[in-house]
Amino acid sequence: VGLKLYPHLLALQSRHPKLIIDYRFAPNVDVENAIAESIVDIGFMTSKSTLADTSCTPVAKESLLLVTPATVEEPGWDALKALGFIDHPDGSHHANLLLGANYPEFQHSSLLLRKGFSNQIGLILEPVSRGLGFTVLPAYAVEAFQKPEHIKAHRLARPVRETLYLCTLRHKTLQRRIETVIAEAKRWL
């Protein structure tokens, strides 16, 4: 979702030159900690915070997709096991949700053959596009990949949609500029 929102928030900054957008991609736990420590004003997470000082409100749902090299027509369990998993910071969470709902043989992402890892959202699908493995990602991340002809996104029999939460510091009053940023982000979700 970060890839989808960033251009719109830059457009907002262009309209309001005194507004400074400091935009970062991070795993849920890092976002949660940055909010709790008042390093950032808002954050988007795909799981509710476990910290008492962080307030999370559901704002959207995002489909999770199984992504394989373009040559994989039917992503059967044996084919996935043979391919191996391309992991990312939320990879285990995403795989457990989607694969657990669709493959009776699936037990836990840690039992998958790990064939790579990337913490850069724009690079996670690069090894998949080269036939080095499969992964599970939100639809927005798949749509942003620059070489869609080299991958295949599979919508499985039991779709899984991940809730996206807007998170803030619980007892901090939001400044008007933050409310403006939130309204703009919600408009595009």
Contacts in CASP RR format, 6 or more apart in sequence:
PFRMAT RR
TARGET T0000
AUTHOR 0000-0000-0000
METHOD contacts of the structure
MODEL  1
VGLKLYPHLLALQSRHPKLIIDYRFAPNVDVENAIAESIVDIGFMTSKST
LADTSCTPVAKESLLLVTPATVEEPGWDALKALGFIDHPDGSHHANLLLG
ANYPEFQHSSLLLRKGFSNQIGLILEPVSRGLGFTVLPAYAVEAFQKPEH
IKAHRLARPVRETLYLCTLRHKTLQRRIETVIAEAKRWL
1 44 0 8 1.000
1 60 0 8 1.000
1 62 0 8 1.000
1 138 0 8 1.000
1 140 0 8 1.000
1 164 0 8 1.000
1 189 0 8 1.000
2 23 0 8 1.000
2 25 0 8 1.000
2 44 0 8 1.000
2 121 0 8 1.000
2 140 0 8 1.000
3 121 0 8 1.000
3 122 0 8 1.000
3 140 0 8 1.000
3 141 0 8 1.000
3 144 0 8 1.000
4 140 0 8 1.000
4 143 0 8 1.000
4 144 0 8 1.000
4 188 0 8 1.000
5 44 0 8 1.000
5 185 0 8 1.000
5 188 0 8 1.000
5 189 0 8 1.000
6 23 0 8 1.000
8 184 0 8 1.000
8 185 0 8 1.000
8 187 0 8 1.000
8 188 0 8 1.000
9 21 0 8 1.000
9 23 0 8 1.000
9 181 0 8 1.000
9 184 0 8 1.000
9 185 0 8 1.000
10 21 0 8 1.000
12 19 0 8 1.000
12 21 0 8 1.000
12 180 0 8 1.000
12 181 0 8 1.000
12 184 0 8 1.000
13 19 0 8 1.000
13 20 0 8 1.000
13 21 0 8 1.000
16 177 0 8 1.000
16 180 0 8 1.000
19 177 0 8 1.000
19 180 0 8 1.000
19 181 0 8 1.000
21 181 0 8 1.000
22 40 0 8 1.000
24 40 0 8 1.000
25 121 0 8 1.000
26 34 0 8 1.000
26 89 0 8 1.000
27 89 0 8 1.000
27 90 0 8 1.000
28 45 0 8 1.000
28 46 0 8 1.000
28 47 0 8 1.000
28 90 0 8 1.000
28 93 0 8 1.000
31 40 0 8 1.000
31 43 0 8 1.000
31 44 0 8 1.000
31 45 0 8 1.000
31 167 0 8 1.000
32 45 0 8 1.000
32 49 0 8 1.000
32 50 0 8 1.000
32 51 0 8 1.000
32 54 0 8 1.000
32 167 0 8 1.000
33 39 0 8 1.000
33 51 0 8 1.000
34 40 0 8 1.000
34 43 0 8 1.000
35 42 0 8 1.000
35 43 0 8 1.000
35 49 0 8 1.000
35 53 0 8 1.000
35 54 0 8 1.000
35 167 0 8 1.000
35 168 0 8 1.000
35 169 0 8 1.000
36 49 0 8 1.000
36 51 0 8 1.000
36 53 0 8 1.000
36 54 0 8 1.000
36 169 0 8 1.000
38 169 0 8 1.000
38 172 0 8 1.000
41 168 0 8 1.000
41 169 0 8 1.000
41 174 0 8 1.000
41 175 0 8 1.000
41 178 0 8 1.000
41 181 0 8 1.000
42 166 0 8 1.000
42 167 0 8 1.000
42 168 0 8 1.000
42 178 0 8 1.000
42 181 0 8 1.000
42 182 0 8 1.000
43 166 0 8 1.000
43 167 0 8 1.000
43 168 0 8 1.000
44 59 0 8 1.000
44 164 0 8 1.000
44 165 0 8 1.000
44 166 0 8 1.000
44 167 0 8 1.000
44 185 0 8 1.000
45 56 0 8 1.000
45 164 0 8 1.000
45 165 0 8 1.000
45 167 0 8 1.000
46 62 0 8 1.000
46 90 0 8 1.000
46 93 0 8 1.000
46 138 0 8 1.000
46 162 0 8 1.000
46 163 0 8 1.000
46 164 0 8 1.000
46 165 0 8 1.000
47 93 0 8 1.000
47 165 0 8 1.000
48 56 0 8 1.000
48 165 0 8 1.000
49 55 0 8 1.000
49 56 0 8 1.000
49 165 0 8 1.000
49 167 0 8 1.000
52 170 0 8 1.000
53 169 0 8 1.000
53 170 0 8 1.000
53 171 0 8 1.000
54 167 0 8 1.000
54 168 0 8 1.000
54 169 0 8 1.000
54 170 0 8 1.000
55 167 0 8 1.000
55 168 0 8 1.000
55 169 0 8 1.000
55 170 0 8 1.000
56 165 0 8 1.000
56 166 0 8 1.000
56 167 0 8 1.000
57 165 0 8 1.000
57 166 0 8 1.000
57 167 0 8 1.000
58 163 0 8 1.000
58 164 0 8 1.000
58 165 0 8 1.000
59 164 0 8 1.000
59 165 0 8 1.000
59 166 0 8 1.000
59 185 0 8 1.000
59 186 0 8 1.000
59 189 0 8 1.000
60 163 0 8 1.000
60 164 0 8 1.000
60 189 0 8 1.000
61 161 0 8 1.000
61 162 0 8 1.000
61 163 0 8 1.000
61 164 0 8 1.000
62 138 0 8 1.000
62 139 0 8 1.000
62 140 0 8 1.000
62 161 0 8 1.000
62 162 0 8 1.000
62 164 0 8 1.000
63 138 0 8 1.000
63 139 0 8 1.000
63 155 0 8 1.000
63 159 0 8 1.000
63 160 0 8 1.000
63 161 0 8 1.000
63 162 0 8 1.000
64 94 0 8 1.000
64 97 0 8 1.000
64 98 0 8 1.000
64 136 0 8 1.000
64 137 0 8 1.000
64 138 0 8 1.000
64 139 0 8 1.000
64 160 0 8 1.000
64 161 0 8 1.000
64 162 0 8 1.000
65 98 0 8 1.000
65 136 0 8 1.000
65 137 0 8 1.000
65 138 0 8 1.000
65 139 0 8 1.000
65 142 0 8 1.000
65 153 0 8 1.000
65 154 0 8 1.000
65 155 0 8 1.000
66 75 0 8 1.000
66 80 0 8 1.000
66 98 0 8 1.000
66 99 0 8 1.000
66 102 0 8 1.000
66 134 0 8 1.000
66 135 0 8 1.000
66 136 0 8 1.000
66 153 0 8 1.000
66 154 0 8 1.000
66 156 0 8 1.000
67 125 0 8 1.000
67 128 0 8 1.000
67 134 0 8 1.000
67 135 0 8 1.000
67 136 0 8 1.000
67 137 0 8 1.000
67 142 0 8 1.000
67 151 0 8 1.000
67 152 0 8 1.000
67 153 0 8 1.000
67 154 0 8 1.000
68 75 0 8 1.000
68 79 0 8 1.000
68 80 0 8 1.000
68 83 0 8 1.000
68 128 0 8 1.000
68 133 0 8 1.000
68 134 0 8 1.000
68 151 0 8 1.000
68 152 0 8 1.000
68 154 0 8 1.000
69 83 0 8 1.000
69 128 0 8 1.000
69 129 0 8 1.000
69 130 0 8 1.000
69 131 0 8 1.000
69 133 0 8 1.000
69 134 0 8 1.000
69 150 0 8 1.000
69 151 0 8 1.000
69 152 0 8 1.000
70 129 0 8 1.000
70 149 0 8 1.000
70 150 0 8 1.000
70 151 0 8 1.000
70 152 0 8 1.000
71 131 0 8 1.000
71 152 0 8 1.000
72 79 0 8 1.000
72 83 0 8 1.000
72 134 0 8 1.000
72 152 0 8 1.000
73 152 0 8 1.000
75 134 0 8 1.000
75 154 0 8 1.000
75 156 0 8 1.000
76 103 0 8 1.000
77 103 0 8 1.000
77 105 0 8 1.000
77 106 0 8 1.000
80 99 0 8 1.000
80 103 0 8 1.000
80 112 0 8 1.000
80 134 0 8 1.000
81 112 0 8 1.000
81 113 0 8 1.000
83 115 0 8 1.000
83 131 0 8 1.000
83 133 0 8 1.000
83 134 0 8 1.000
84 112 0 8 1.000
84 113 0 8 1.000
84 114 0 8 1.000
84 115 0 8 1.000
84 133 0 8 1.000
84 134 0 8 1.000
85 95 0 8 1.000
85 109 0 8 1.000
85 112 0 8 1.000
85 113 0 8 1.000
85 114 0 8 1.000
85 115 0 8 1.000
85 116 0 8 1.000
85 133 0 8 1.000
85 134 0 8 1.000
85 135 0 8 1.000
86 115 0 8 1.000
86 116 0 8 1.000
86 117 0 8 1.000
86 118 0 8 1.000
86 124 0 8 1.000
86 127 0 8 1.000
86 128 0 8 1.000
86 132 0 8 1.000
86 133 0 8 1.000
86 134 0 8 1.000
86 135 0 8 1.000
87 109 0 8 1.000
87 114 0 8 1.000
87 116 0 8 1.000
87 117 0 8 1.000
87 135 0 8 1.000
88 117 0 8 1.000
88 118 0 8 1.000
88 119 0 8 1.000
88 121 0 8 1.000
88 124 0 8 1.000
88 135 0 8 1.000
88 137 0 8 1.000
89 119 0 8 1.000
91 109 0 8 1.000
91 135 0 8 1.000
91 136 0 8 1.000
92 109 0 8 1.000
92 110 0 8 1.000
94 135 0 8 1.000
94 136 0 8 1.000
94 137 0 8 1.000
94 138 0 8 1.000
94 162 0 8 1.000
95 109 0 8 1.000
95 112 0 8 1.000
95 135 0 8 1.000
95 136 0 8 1.000
96 108 0 8 1.000
96 109 0 8 1.000
97 136 0 8 1.000
97 160 0 8 1.000
97 162 0 8 1.000
98 136 0 8 1.000
98 156 0 8 1.000
98 160 0 8 1.000
99 106 0 8 1.000
99 109 0 8 1.000
99 136 0 8 1.000
100 106 0 8 1.000
101 156 0 8 1.000
101 158 0 8 1.000
101 160 0 8 1.000
102 156 0 8 1.000
102 157 0 8 1.000
102 158 0 8 1.000
115 127 0 8 1.000
115 132 0 8 1.000
115 133 0 8 1.000
116 127 0 8 1.000
116 132 0 8 1.000
116 133 0 8 1.000
118 124 0 8 1.000
118 126 0 8 1.000
118 127 0 8 1.000
121 141 0 8 1.000
121 144 0 8 1.000
122 141 0 8 1.000
122 144 0 8 1.000
122 145 0 8 1.000
124 135 0 8 1.000
124 137 0 8 1.000
124 141 0 8 1.000
125 135 0 8 1.000
125 137 0 8 1.000
125 141 0 8 1.000
125 142 0 8 1.000
125 145 0 8 1.000
125 147 0 8 1.000
125 151 0 8 1.000
127 133 0 8 1.000
128 134 0 8 1.000
128 135 0 8 1.000
128 151 0 8 1.000
129 145 0 8 1.000
129 147 0 8 1.000
129 150 0 8 1.000
129 151 0 8 1.000
130 150 0 8 1.000
138 162 0 8 1.000
139 153 0 8 1.000
142 151 0 8 1.000
142 153 0 8 1.000
145 151 0 8 1.000
164 189 0 8 1.000
166 182 0 8 1.000
166 185 0 8 1.000
166 186 0 8 1.000
168 174 0 8 1.000
174 182 0 8 1.000
END
